[in-house]
Amino acid sequence: MLSILGPIAVAAGVGTSVVALGLWVMVARGRASAQPLAGLMMALSFIAALAAAVVMEIALVTNDFSVRYVAENSGTAVPLYYRITGLWAALEGSLLLWLVVLAGYGLALARRAPRVADLHAWMMATFASVMVFFFGLALFTSSAFGRMSPVPADGPGPNPLLQDHPLMAIHPPLLYLGYVGLTIPFAYAVAALITGRTGRQWLVPLRRWTLFAWTCLTMGILMGMWWSYAVLGWGGYWAWDPVENASILPWFTATALIHSVMVQERRQILGVWNITLAAATFVMVLIGTFLTRSGVVASVHAFTESTIGPAFLTYIALVVLAVVSLLIWRSDRLGSPGGIEAVRSREAVLLVNNVLFVTLGVTVLIGTVFPLIREAAGGGPSSVGAPFFNDIVVPIALLVIVLMGIGPLVPWGGVERQQVVDLLRTPAVVGLVVVAATAFLVGGGIGASLGYGAVAFAVTALGVLLARDVRTARRSGESRWRAGRRVLVTRRRRYGGMLVHAGIFLAVAAVTASGTLEQSREATLEVGESVSVGGYTATLTDITRERTDRFMVIGAQTTLTKGGGTLGEYAPQMRFYPSMNEAIGRPAIHSDLLADAYLTVSSADSDAQQAHVKIAVTPLVTWLWLSGGVITAGALLAAWPSRAERRTRRREERASTPTPVPAGAKGTDD
C-alpha cells in the first residue's frame, strides 16, 4: 500500500506544480483573478510533498521492507531515531526532503512575499518551474517507492557513519533550507529580467529571504564540520572533500549577493552584477546537488551512483541558457545611471570584496570539477588536494577579512585620504602588533600570524565604528552606555551585520589556531601506560569488547589528566559493522574554551591488553562551534525590520502595484 501511496503523492505534486506554473503565468499577464487558485496549487504541492515524505517515514519506522528504499537503508536493529533520519540517508529519500523544503518555500512565498505587481507573479512562476523539475525528477528518475520482490526479512541499515551521531537530524535539513532557499533570489532575478524591473523594486523583498537561506546554509556547513570532527575520527573538520566544496560554492556567491544588494539599494548601481550573482548562486546549488547525488565523486558524504546525472546536467545547461538569453534581451535596461565615483568609498570596498568572494567560489569550483573533466576526457583518475585550495584560498580569505574591517568605516560616496588614514590608524596598529606578538610568542608560521593580525584589525575596526557612532549619537549629559544602547537599537540592521562579521572573525581565529598549532602524539600502550602531549596525559586503563545488535565495539578506556588534575574517563572506540569491511573509529573528545584533547584508537588487542592510541591537542576548536551562534544571532538581528522599515516597504509595495506590465513590454524602473 505504501509503495502505491508514495508515487501517487509525488505524481500529484507534479500535476499541482505544473498547474501552478500555468496559473502564475496567467496572473503575470494580467489575470489577477487566477491568483487565489495559483496560491491554492502551491499549497496542494506542499501537501503532496509532505504526504510523500510522511509515507516514506511510516515505511521506515515500521520497517516495511517491501519498499526498496527501506530494504536498502533501514533495518530492524537500527534505533528509531536513525530510522527517522534515514529519510535523507540516501538519494531517493533525500529528494523527498528536498521537495518538502522547496514546496514549503513556495507556499510561504505565495502567502507572505510582498506583492509587487507582475514582478511577484513572474517570480512565483519561475519558482513553480523549479518545483516542476524536482517533482519530475522524484517521479521519473529517482523514485523512492520501488518495490522489493521477494521481500527481505531485514535490511543492512543506513551507512554506519550516518547512524552514529545526533547531528544527522540537524545538519542535512539545515543544508537543504539553505540550498533550496537560494532558489528565491534566482526566481526574483528572472522575474526582474522578464518584467524589466531591474531597479530597486526586486531587491525590496529579496534581502530577508536570501539572508535566511544564507544563515541556514552557514549553520548547515558548520554542523557538517562538527559532524566530521566528531564522527570520522581523523581529527579535522574540513578536508576540501568534493562534497564539502559543493556545500560552500553557493555560500560564496550568496555572501557576495547579500553585500552587493546593499550597494544597489543605496547607490542604484551594480544591477546587472546582482542579477548575475543571484543566477550564479542557483547554478552553484545545482552543481553542488549534481556532485552529491549523481555518483560522479567518491566521498563519505556523497550518495551512490544514480540516473539523475544527465537530467541535472541538462537542467543546468537550460538554466544558464535562459539567464544569458534574458540578460541579452534586457541589455538595454541593465545600465546604471552612475558608477563608483570614488575608490575610497564603501561601495568600492564592497565591490572588491564581491570580486574576491566570486574568485573564491570559482577557485573551489575549478579545483573540484577539474579531476572530473580530466577523467571524462580520458586522462585517468586524478585529484586536487588541500595544498591547492589552501595556497589560493587562504591569502584571498585574509584580504577579505581586512576589507570586512575597512568597509563599514568608509562612508558611502567617498572620503578624503586623510580621513581614511585617521579611521584606520588604530586598527592597523593593533593588527601589526598582534602579527609581531604572535610570530614571536605563539608560532604557527607567518601565515598564522597574518591571520591573527587580520582578525585583530577587523575586530578593532568594529570597535572604532561603534565608538564613532556612539560619539555622534550622544546627547548632552547622556552617558556613553545609554547612547550605545540607543545606537544598537536604532541601527540594529547595521549592527546585526557587524555581529555576523564578528562571528566570522571568531571562526577565522579558531580555524587559524586549530590548523597551525595542533600537537599530537601516538603510541602503542599496555594497560597502565601513558602518552602525553601539550600538557595532557592519556593513561590506558582497560580494553573492552562489546557486541550489540548493530556492531561490535572495541574501546580503549582512558583516563585523561592535565596539570595533575583528572579531566575524566574517555573511551575512543573502533566499531565493526557487518556491512563494512573495515573498522570505523569513534573518537573521544574533551573540549573547553582553550583546546580540545582528541583521543582515537586505531588497533587493540584485548588478550595482550595493548592498544595503539593517539592524542591530539587542538586549540580553540570550540570557538568555531560558538561562532555559529554568534552568526545566527547577528543574522536574526539584521533581518528583523524596524517600524520605519516596515512602513517604507509597505509604501514602496503600494506605489509599485497598480499597473501590471504585459510580458515583453519595457519596464519603467532603473
Solvent accessible surface area in square Angstrom, and as a share of the most:
residue,aa,sasa,rsa
1,M,154,0.69
2,L,29,0.15
3,S,9,0.06
4,I,91,0.46
5,L,76,0.38
6,G,0,0.00
7,P,40,0.25
8,I,103,0.52
9,A,11,0.08
10,V,4,0.02
11,A,44,0.34
12,A,48,0.37
13,G,0,0.00
14,V,26,0.15
15,G,34,0.33
16,T,22,0.13
17,S,0,0.00
18,V,73,0.42
19,V,71,0.41
20,A,0,0.00
21,L,52,0.26
22,G,35,0.33
23,L,17,0.08
24,W,1,0.00
25,V,41,0.23
26,M,62,0.28
27,V,17,0.10
28,A,0,0.00
29,R,150,0.55
30,G,45,0.43
31,R,136,0.50
32,A,74,0.58
33,S,93,0.60
34,A,9,0.07
35,Q,46,0.21
36,P,100,0.63
37,L,85,0.42
38,A,0,0.00
39,G,20,0.19
40,L,90,0.45
41,M,24,0.11
42,M,0,0.00
43,A,13,0.10
44,L,63,0.32
45,S,0,0.00
46,F,50,0.21
47,I,100,0.51
48,A,8,0.06
49,A,1,0.01
50,L,77,0.38
51,A,40,0.31
52,A,0,0.00
53,A,7,0.05
54,V,70,0.40
55,V,17,0.09
56,M,0,0.00
57,E,35,0.16
58,I,80,0.40
59,A,1,0.00
60,L,0,0.00
61,V,54,0.31
62,T,86,0.50
63,N,30,0.15
64,D,38,0.20
65,F,15,0.06
66,S,25,0.16
67,V,0,0.00
68,R,109,0.40
69,Y,6,0.02
70,V,0,0.00
71,A,6,0.05
72,E,90,0.40
73,N,20,0.10
74,S,1,0.00
75,G,2,0.02
76,T,77,0.45
77,A,42,0.33
78,V,8,0.04
79,P,53,0.33
80,L,90,0.45
81,Y,91,0.35
82,Y,25,0.10
83,R,42,0.15
84,I,72,0.37
85,T,7,0.04
86,G,1,0.01
87,L,7,0.03
88,W,29,0.10
89,A,12,0.10
90,A,18,0.14
91,L,9,0.05
92,E,52,0.23
93,G,0,0.00
94,S,0,0.00
95,L,3,0.02
96,L,4,0.02
97,L,19,0.09
98,W,5,0.02
99,L,1,0.00
100,V,26,0.15
101,V,18,0.10
102,L,1,0.00
103,A,0,0.00
104,G,21,0.21
105,Y,14,0.05
106,G,0,0.00
107,L,35,0.17
108,A,32,0.25
109,L,0,0.00
110,A,4,0.03
111,R,168,0.61
112,R,198,0.72
113,A,2,0.01
114,P,23,0.15
115,R,88,0.32
116,V,4,0.02
117,A,22,0.17
118,D,3,0.01
119,L,1,0.00
120,H,4,0.02
121,A,1,0.01
122,W,24,0.09
123,M,0,0.00
124,M,0,0.00
125,A,4,0.03
126,T,14,0.08
127,F,0,0.00
128,A,0,0.00
129,S,42,0.27
130,V,1,0.01
131,M,0,0.00
132,V,38,0.22
133,F,37,0.15
134,F,2,0.01
135,F,0,0.00
136,G,15,0.14
137,L,6,0.03
138,A,5,0.04
139,L,45,0.22
140,F,153,0.64
141,T,53,0.31
142,S,6,0.04
143,S,55,0.35
144,A,5,0.04
145,F,8,0.03
146,G,29,0.28
147,R,148,0.54
148,M,44,0.20
149,S,106,0.68
150,P,121,0.76
151,V,86,0.49
152,P,42,0.26
153,A,98,0.76
154,D,67,0.35
155,G,15,0.15
156,P,87,0.55
157,G,7,0.07
158,P,6,0.04
159,N,62,0.32
160,P,5,0.03
161,L,15,0.08
162,L,29,0.14
163,Q,7,0.03
164,D,9,0.04
165,H,25,0.11
166,P,78,0.49
167,L,12,0.06
168,M,11,0.05
169,A,34,0.27
170,I,81,0.41
171,H,26,0.11
172,P,13,0.08
173,P,31,0.19
174,L,38,0.19
175,L,29,0.15
176,Y,15,0.06
177,L,58,0.29
178,G,0,0.00
179,Y,15,0.06
180,V,0,0.00
181,G,0,0.00
182,L,0,0.00
183,T,3,0.02
184,I,1,0.00
185,P,0,0.00
186,F,12,0.05
187,A,0,0.00
188,Y,2,0.01
189,A,1,0.01
190,V,15,0.09
191,A,0,0.00
192,A,0,0.00
193,L,1,0.00
194,I,30,0.15
195,T,3,0.02
196,G,0,0.00
197,R,15,0.05
198,T,7,0.04
199,G,2,0.02
200,R,88,0.32
201,Q,38,0.17
202,W,0,0.00
203,L,0,0.00
204,V,23,0.13
205,P,7,0.04
206,L,1,0.00
207,R,25,0.09
208,R,61,0.22
209,W,45,0.16
210,T,3,0.02
211,L,13,0.06
212,F,99,0.41
213,A,0,0.00
214,W,9,0.03
215,T,13,0.08
216,C,11,0.06
217,L,0,0.00
218,T,8,0.05
219,M,32,0.14
220,G,0,0.00
221,I,16,0.08
222,L,12,0.06
223,M,19,0.08
224,G,12,0.12
225,M,21,0.09
226,W,94,0.33
227,W,6,0.02
228,S,2,0.01
229,Y,5,0.02
230,A,11,0.09
231,V,0,0.00
232,L,45,0.22
233,G,21,0.20
234,W,119,0.42
235,G,14,0.14
236,G,15,0.14
237,Y,24,0.09
238,W,52,0.18
239,A,49,0.38
240,W,33,0.12
241,D,26,0.14
242,P,41,0.26
243,V,14,0.08
244,E,15,0.07
245,N,2,0.01
246,A,0,0.00
247,S,14,0.09
248,I,27,0.14
249,L,0,0.00
250,P,0,0.00
251,W,34,0.12
252,F,12,0.05
253,T,4,0.02
254,A,0,0.00
255,T,7,0.04
256,A,0,0.00
257,L,0,0.00
258,I,30,0.15
259,H,32,0.14
260,S,0,0.00
261,V,3,0.02
262,M,60,0.27
263,V,1,0.00
264,Q,7,0.03
265,E,27,0.12
266,R,140,0.51
267,R,76,0.28
268,Q,80,0.35
269,I,7,0.04
270,L,28,0.14
271,G,9,0.08
272,V,64,0.37
273,W,65,0.23
274,N,0,0.00
275,I,0,0.00
276,T,56,0.33
277,L,6,0.03
278,A,0,0.00
279,A,6,0.05
280,A,34,0.26
281,T,0,0.00
282,F,2,0.01
283,V,24,0.14
284,M,16,0.07
285,V,1,0.01
286,L,0,0.00
287,I,31,0.15
288,G,0,0.00
289,T,1,0.01
290,F,24,0.10
291,L,1,0.01
292,T,15,0.09
293,R,14,0.05
294,S,9,0.06
295,G,19,0.19
296,V,62,0.36
297,V,15,0.09
298,A,102,0.79
299,S,28,0.18
300,V,66,0.38
301,H,49,0.22
302,A,19,0.15
303,F,34,0.14
304,T,115,0.67
305,E,149,0.67
306,S,31,0.20
307,T,96,0.56
308,I,1,0.00
309,G,7,0.07
310,P,95,0.60
311,A,31,0.24
312,F,1,0.00
313,L,96,0.48
314,T,78,0.46
315,Y,30,0.11
316,I,20,0.10
317,A,60,0.46
318,L,103,0.51
319,V,10,0.06
320,V,67,0.38
321,L,114,0.57
322,A,51,0.40
323,V,10,0.05
324,V,69,0.40
325,S,54,0.35
326,L,31,0.15
327,L,36,0.18
328,I,122,0.62
329,W,108,0.38
330,R,0,0.00
331,S,72,0.47
332,D,93,0.48
333,R,45,0.17
334,L,22,0.11
335,G,54,0.52
336,S,51,0.33
337,P,107,0.68
338,G,41,0.39
339,G,41,0.39
340,I,58,0.29
341,E,136,0.61
342,A,29,0.22
343,V,131,0.75
344,R,107,0.39
345,S,0,0.00
346,R,38,0.14
347,E,1,0.00
348,A,13,0.10
349,V,17,0.10
350,L,15,0.07
351,L,49,0.24
352,V,72,0.42
353,N,9,0.04
354,N,0,0.00
355,V,73,0.42
356,L,25,0.12
357,F,14,0.06
358,V,37,0.21
359,T,51,0.30
360,L,6,0.03
361,G,0,0.00
362,V,64,0.37
363,T,14,0.08
364,V,0,0.00
365,L,36,0.18
366,I,93,0.47
367,G,4,0.04
368,T,6,0.04
369,V,32,0.19
370,F,102,0.42
371,P,15,0.10
372,L,42,0.21
373,I,110,0.56
374,R,97,0.35
375,E,89,0.40
376,A,92,0.72
377,A,87,0.67
378,G,70,0.67
379,G,36,0.34
380,G,27,0.26
381,P,119,0.75
382,S,47,0.30
383,S,98,0.63
384,V,37,0.21
385,G,40,0.39
386,A,37,0.29
387,P,91,0.57
388,F,74,0.31
389,F,2,0.01
390,N,63,0.32
391,D,104,0.54
392,I,62,0.32
393,V,15,0.09
394,V,68,0.39
395,P,75,0.47
396,I,29,0.14
397,A,35,0.27
398,L,30,0.15
399,L,86,0.43
400,V,6,0.04
401,I,6,0.03
402,V,43,0.24
403,L,21,0.11
404,M,15,0.06
405,G,1,0.01
406,I,30,0.15
407,G,3,0.03
408,P,15,0.10
409,L,0,0.00
410,V,3,0.02
411,P,49,0.31
412,W,48,0.17
413,G,29,0.28
414,G,24,0.23
415,V,22,0.13
416,E,119,0.53
417,R,172,0.63
418,Q,107,0.48
419,Q,93,0.41
420,V,22,0.13
421,V,65,0.37
422,D,71,0.37
423,L,32,0.16
424,L,30,0.15
425,R,122,0.45
426,T,72,0.42
427,P,0,0.00
428,A,38,0.29
429,V,83,0.47
430,V,53,0.31
431,G,5,0.05
432,L,128,0.64
433,V,90,0.52
434,V,38,0.22
435,V,29,0.17
436,A,50,0.39
437,A,40,0.31
438,T,17,0.10
439,A,51,0.40
440,F,180,0.75
441,L,151,0.75
442,V,70,0.40
443,G,27,0.26
444,G,37,0.36
445,G,47,0.45
446,I,116,0.59
447,G,38,0.37
448,A,3,0.03
449,S,0,0.00
450,L,83,0.41
451,G,1,0.01
452,Y,27,0.10
453,G,4,0.04
454,A,8,0.06
455,V,17,0.09
456,A,18,0.14
457,F,20,0.09
458,A,0,0.00
459,V,74,0.42
460,T,29,0.17
461,A,1,0.01
462,L,26,0.13
463,G,41,0.40
464,V,36,0.21
465,L,0,0.00
466,L,64,0.32
467,A,51,0.40
468,R,57,0.21
469,D,10,0.05
470,V,16,0.09
471,R,163,0.59
472,T,109,0.63
473,A,31,0.24
474,R,103,0.37
475,R,151,0.55
476,S,121,0.78
477,G,89,0.86
478,E,16,0.07
479,S,56,0.36
480,R,166,0.60
481,W,204,0.71
482,R,145,0.53
483,A,0,0.00
484,G,12,0.11
485,R,142,0.52
486,R,61,0.22
487,V,4,0.03
488,L,78,0.39
489,V,96,0.55
490,T,98,0.57
491,R,101,0.37
492,R,54,0.20
493,R,75,0.27
494,R,62,0.22
495,Y,18,0.07
496,G,0,0.00
497,G,21,0.20
498,M,25,0.11
499,L,64,0.32
500,V,16,0.09
501,H,17,0.08
502,A,32,0.24
503,G,0,0.00
504,I,30,0.15
505,F,2,0.01
506,L,48,0.24
507,A,16,0.12
508,V,33,0.19
509,A,12,0.09
510,A,0,0.00
511,V,66,0.38
512,T,19,0.11
513,A,2,0.02
514,S,8,0.05
515,G,61,0.59
516,T,58,0.34
517,L,42,0.21
518,E,79,0.35
519,Q,95,0.42
520,S,56,0.36
521,R,132,0.48
522,E,93,0.42
523,A,26,0.20
524,T,72,0.42
525,L,8,0.04
526,E,87,0.39
527,V,57,0.33
528,G,54,0.52
529,E,83,0.37
530,S,55,0.36
531,V,2,0.01
532,S,50,0.32
533,V,22,0.13
534,G,36,0.34
535,G,54,0.52
536,Y,4,0.01
537,T,38,0.22
538,A,0,0.00
539,T,34,0.20
540,L,1,0.00
541,T,59,0.35
542,D,60,0.31
543,I,10,0.05
544,T,51,0.29
545,R,129,0.47
546,E,104,0.47
547,R,181,0.66
548,T,54,0.31
549,D,132,0.68
550,R,48,0.18
551,F,18,0.08
552,M,34,0.15
553,V,10,0.06
554,I,9,0.04
555,G,3,0.03
556,A,0,0.00
557,Q,57,0.25
558,T,1,0.01
559,T,24,0.14
560,L,0,0.00
561,T,36,0.21
562,K,81,0.34
563,G,85,0.82
564,G,83,0.80
565,G,35,0.33
566,T,91,0.53
567,L,60,0.30
568,G,23,0.22
569,E,113,0.51
570,Y,44,0.17
571,A,31,0.24
572,P,0,0.00
573,Q,43,0.19
574,M,15,0.07
575,R,31,0.11
576,F,74,0.31
577,Y,13,0.05
578,P,127,0.80
579,S,68,0.44
580,M,69,0.31
581,N,163,0.84
582,E,135,0.60
583,A,39,0.31
584,I,17,0.09
585,G,29,0.28
586,R,61,0.22
587,P,12,0.07
588,A,13,0.10
589,I,49,0.25
590,H,30,0.13
591,S,62,0.40
592,D,54,0.28
593,L,105,0.52
594,L,127,0.63
595,A,11,0.09
596,D,1,0.01
597,A,0,0.00
598,Y,6,0.02
599,L,0,0.00
600,T,24,0.14
601,V,7,0.04
602,S,77,0.49
603,S,58,0.37
604,A,24,0.19
605,D,66,0.34
606,S,24,0.15
607,D,138,0.72
608,A,58,0.45
609,Q,68,0.30
610,Q,64,0.29
611,A,2,0.01
612,H,49,0.22
613,V,1,0.00
614,K,72,0.30
615,I,0,0.00
616,A,5,0.04
617,V,9,0.05
618,T,5,0.03
619,P,25,0.16
620,L,28,0.14
621,V,1,0.01
622,T,25,0.15
623,W,75,0.26
624,L,3,0.02
625,W,35,0.12
626,L,89,0.44
627,S,0,0.00
628,G,1,0.01
629,G,45,0.43
630,V,43,0.25
631,I,3,0.02
632,T,38,0.22
633,A,48,0.37
634,G,0,0.00
635,A,4,0.03
636,L,117,0.58
637,L,68,0.34
638,A,6,0.04
639,A,23,0.18
640,W,165,0.58
641,P,20,0.13
642,S,31,0.20
643,R,181,0.66
644,A,53,0.41
645,E,48,0.22
646,R,75,0.27
647,R,127,0.46
648,T,50,0.29
649,R,58,0.21
650,R,119,0.43
651,R,132,0.48
652,E,52,0.23
653,E,31,0.14
654,R,154,0.56
655,A,81,0.63
656,S,11,0.07
657,T,58,0.34
658,P,102,0.64
659,T,100,0.58
660,P,66,0.41
661,V,22,0.13
662,P,89,0.56
663,A,34,0.26
664,G,43,0.42
665,A,36,0.28
666,K,112,0.47
667,G,7,0.07
668,T,121,0.70
669,D,25,0.13
670,D,100,0.52
